[in-house]
Amino acid sequence: MAMHYFQVNGGCLLLGSMRKDTPVQFTFFIRLLALCSQSRKWGVVCANDDEGYTATDLSELLHMPVSDIVGAIAYHTSKKRIETLAWGGIKVLNWDKYQNTGYSRVAKCRANKELQENVTQSVSPIERERERERENKEKENLKEKQKALEQKEALSSITKQITNKLRVP
């Protein structure tokens, strides 16, 4: 069986009135959100377009006893988090509220970053040539410094040899 992932806005679940729910009620609602994410209808738990799940079906899908399912449906209906539709579907009220809205922020950020990268990549040929010249000058300066350092070390070595020969009686 393929794994399906869904994102939920955790702020509304952990900071709101749900923190007062029992573990069974909370678990039921989270699993209901997971079923909604796989549903064909936005924010509605249903088997098909016009057929809802029975309490027994939900019990099997959510791995919970039927009595817990019935009690949780009644509880969440009274809290106005879900509503049972006439044809048997279970609609999550304020479905958009439970969705992770952070991705739209991240998408905008990524788009701006790509735009900035494209702008920096659109450098004129003259500027590219100047940059190459700067890099070449830096390489030449580095080579000259290395050469000067090698010459200094060679002179130092020769000087030591001469002073050692002069000291010998």
TAQUI-V476556 format. One record per residue. N is the residue number from 1. D_FIRST is the distance of its C-alpha to the first C-alpha in Angstrom with 1 decimal. Layout:
BEGIN
N | D_FIRST
N | D_FIRST
END
This chain:
BEGIN
1 | 0.0
2 | 3.8
3 | 6.5
4 | 9.4
5 | 12.8
6 | 16.0
7 | 19.6
8 | 22.0
9 | 25.7
10 | 26.3
11 | 30.1
12 | 30.0
13 | 27.8
14 | 29.7
15 | 33.2
16 | 33.6
17 | 34.0
18 | 30.5
19 | 31.7
20 | 33.7
21 | 30.8
22 | 29.8
23 | 26.6
24 | 25.2
25 | 26.2
26 | 25.0
27 | 21.6
28 | 21.3
29 | 22.4
30 | 20.1
31 | 17.0
32 | 18.8
33 | 19.0
34 | 15.3
35 | 14.9
36 | 17.8
37 | 16.4
38 | 13.7
39 | 16.4
40 | 18.5
41 | 21.6
42 | 22.7
43 | 22.8
44 | 22.2
45 | 19.5
46 | 19.4
47 | 17.5
48 | 19.4
49 | 22.4
50 | 24.8
51 | 23.0
52 | 22.1
53 | 20.1
54 | 22.3
55 | 22.7
56 | 21.0
57 | 17.9
58 | 17.9
59 | 18.5
60 | 15.4
61 | 13.3
62 | 15.2
63 | 15.8
64 | 19.5
65 | 22.5
66 | 23.8
67 | 27.1
68 | 25.6
69 | 23.8
70 | 27.1
71 | 29.1
72 | 26.9
73 | 27.0
74 | 30.8
75 | 31.2
76 | 29.4
77 | 31.2
78 | 34.5
79 | 33.7
80 | 33.1
81 | 29.6
82 | 28.0
83 | 29.4
84 | 28.4
85 | 29.1
86 | 31.1
87 | 28.4
88 | 26.0
89 | 24.0
90 | 24.1
91 | 25.5
92 | 25.4
93 | 29.0
94 | 29.7
95 | 26.1
96 | 27.5
97 | 29.0
98 | 25.6
99 | 24.3
100 | 24.9
101 | 28.1
102 | 28.6
103 | 26.9
104 | 29.7
105 | 32.2
106 | 30.5
107 | 30.3
108 | 34.0
109 | 34.8
110 | 33.1
111 | 34.9
112 | 38.2
113 | 37.7
114 | 36.9
115 | 40.0
116 | 42.1
117 | 41.0
118 | 41.9
119 | 45.3
120 | 46.1
121 | 45.1
122 | 47.5
123 | 50.6
124 | 53.7
125 | 55.1
126 | 58.2
127 | 56.1
128 | 54.1
129 | 57.4
130 | 58.8
131 | 55.8
132 | 56.2
133 | 59.9
134 | 59.1
135 | 56.7
136 | 59.4
137 | 62.0
138 | 59.9
139 | 59.3
140 | 63.1
141 | 64.0
142 | 61.6
143 | 63.2
144 | 66.7
145 | 65.9
146 | 64.6
147 | 67.7
148 | 70.0
149 | 68.3
150 | 68.7
151 | 72.4
152 | 73.0
153 | 71.5
154 | 73.7
155 | 76.8
156 | 76.0
157 | 75.8
158 | 79.1
159 | 80.8
160 | 79.8
161 | 81.2
162 | 84.5
163 | 85.0
164 | 84.3
165 | 86.9
166 | 89.5
167 | 89.1
168 | 89.9
169 | 93.7
END
